Amino acid sequence: MFDAHFTDDGQGLQLRGRRDTEIGFADIYVVPVSDGGTENRDAEDGLRALTSTLDGNPLAVVNAGEGRVVIGARHGGAVHPVLLHEQDPRPHRLVDDPRIDVVSLGRVSPAGLMPVVYRTPHSYGRIGLVDTRRGGLSDIDEAPGDLGKTETLYEPRIWTMRDGHRVHGWLLHAGCGANPRRLLVDVHVGPHQAWSGTAEEAYAYHRTLVGQGWTILLVNARGSDGYGEEFMRDVRGAWGGPDAEDVLEVVDQLIDEGVVDHERIAVGGYSYGGFLACELVSRSQRFAAAVAGAAPCDLVAALSSNPEGRWVARAEFGVSVEDDPAFYERLSPLTRVEDVRTPTLLYVGDEDLVAPRAPMVEWVSRLQARGVPSRLDTLPGADHDLIFTGRPSQRNAVNTAIVDWLNQHVAGDKVDESH
């Protein structure tokens, strides 16, 4: 189980979790406790799920009274509130605007109103009220952090891959300027997270780069949440496989469209995104620069040092590091670092237990030994949540370093001096 809460009347528990340790969607259960929890059980395995008809992964749960719960579930990348009822198996989506990503659900009032914090393409955080009885979202006020009508456009796209499956994502750009443009392929954390198509404070460098003429590609490749459980499971046991193929194929399509310059493409990411950035530059020479934050480029070291490493290994790969270290070495980008020709900036907090620093030191040293520009920035006192909850000065330093590194190694737009 991921978490448990009493219902408002104190007569039951709301449980969120799975019946196994496999990768996939969680379920929501409501179990009475007054009689030992027997009323809401079935004969097969003792629990009845409220989410049996929901094609989504519940990320948060709020009791709405009268046998109702509101969950936050991704739909196409963004998180939206969904109403579930013990007596009605049909999920009711309360907000269905793809430009809104709900990041926090509050308690439901007696009138059925639920406060939420949400993001849009133009705001890092707004405060609104969701009507849990009729649906819909209304603003309370202009929240701090509103970016106004900036010039960064979030263009939703769907790409069809060669085998027929579809991949969703966004192109961020200024909406003007000549093609082809410089491109940053940014990979989300995860692998079972997703880009939302809204402004995220952790990635403030997106807007800076767009203002300098860059296009940013955000792809929810296979493994991402919000596109069905099978899609989410597609990278189980194959990190850096199907998801990397999706990213490379989308880049190929953008090159064929003439949107981006094939000689001016960079790749970046944080945590799992850093892992995939390292994997991509180890197998392809198309990238002119790379940035990898808190990158677990050596899975043996990462899973051995991570307090949750044993569970991750079992859930994601089905085998422990101790039982098959060679399997994890084959998946690790560090094993192929001699093939890397891309200038690479790495950064990590010195208190990060998820992505150990030593393999990143080795990555940099082995690139530098072959004359490939590379650097590791270590931020004191920062853990794995650096870009999300780190000190503002550290997050600002990271954003500045990313922008400077990319502009240093990827040429800017040519200026026509004939006029």
C-alpha positions, 0 to 999 in steps of 0.5 A: 500500500502507498498510503491510507486515510480514515474516511470522514466518518471514521468508519472506514479506511481509504487505501491506495496501492496494488495487490502485488509489487508489479509496475502498473496502476494503483487501486483505491479501496474503502474498507470498513473498520468498525466490524473488522473490515469485512463488509467491503471485501470480496471472496477472491482476495478480500478487497473491492476496488473503486477504481476497477473501471478507471483507466488511470493511475490514482496519484492522490485521494480525497474523501468527498463524503457520501461514499464518494472520493476524488482522485487525481489521475493523469490523462494525456500527461496532465493530472485531473480530478476524477470523482468515484462513488462506491455505488457507481463504478463509472468515473466522472472527470471533474476537469478535462482541460488539457491546459490544466495540470492539478498538482494538489487537492484540498479537503472538500467543503460541505458545499462540495467545493474542493480547493486545488493548486494547478498549473497552466502554460502561463502559470507555475501555480494558480489556486482554484475551486473544483465543484465535486457535484457539478464539475468545473473549475473556477479561479479564486485569485491570481496566484503568485507566480503567474507568468502572464501571456508569455511568448512561450507556446506549448504546441501539442503534438501526436506522432505516429511511430513506425510500428503504429503506436502513437506518442504524445508530447509538446513543442515549446517555441516562440511562435516566430523565427525561421526554421530549422531551429536549435532543439533541446530534447528534454526527458522527464523524470520517472520513467513512469512520470510524464510531461504535462504541457504546462509551466513547471518551475523546476524547468525554468530554463525552458522559457529562457531557451525559448526566448533565445530562439530554441525549440524544446521537445517534451515527449511522453515516450513509452513508459510514461503515465497517462496513456494506459497501463500497457503503455506505462509497462512497456519499459519494464525490464528495458530502461533505455529501450522502447522509450529511447526508440520513441525519442529518436524517432520523434526527432527524426520526424522533426528533422524531416519536417524541417522544424529543427536543424539536425546539426544543432540538437541537444538532449537533457534530463533529470534523474531517469531523464538524466539516465536516458540522456546518457543512454541516448548519447552513448548510442547516437552521435546526433547530439551536439550537447547533453545535460544530465542531472542526478543521472543513475548512469551505473545501475549497479551502483545506483540500485545498491546505494538507493534505500529503495533500490531492492524494491525498484529492482524487483518491480522494474526488472524482476531480478536483484542486482546481486542475482544478475549484476551483468544484466544491470551492467548491460543496461547502464550507459556507463558501460558504453561511455567510450562511445560517447562523443557529445559534450556533457554537463552533469550535476548532482547534490552531494547528499543524493542517495538515488544517483551516486556521484562516483559513476558521474565522476568516472563519466566525466573523467573518461570523456575528458581523457579523450578530449570530449568536453565534460564537467560535473557540478556538485551542489552541497547539501542537496539531495535527489529532489534538488530541482524541485525543493532545493534552495533557490540559489542552487536551482538558479545555479542549475538553470544558469549552468544548463543554459550556458552549457547548451549555448556554448556547444550548440551554435546559435541562429545564423544572422543574415548580414547581407542587408 
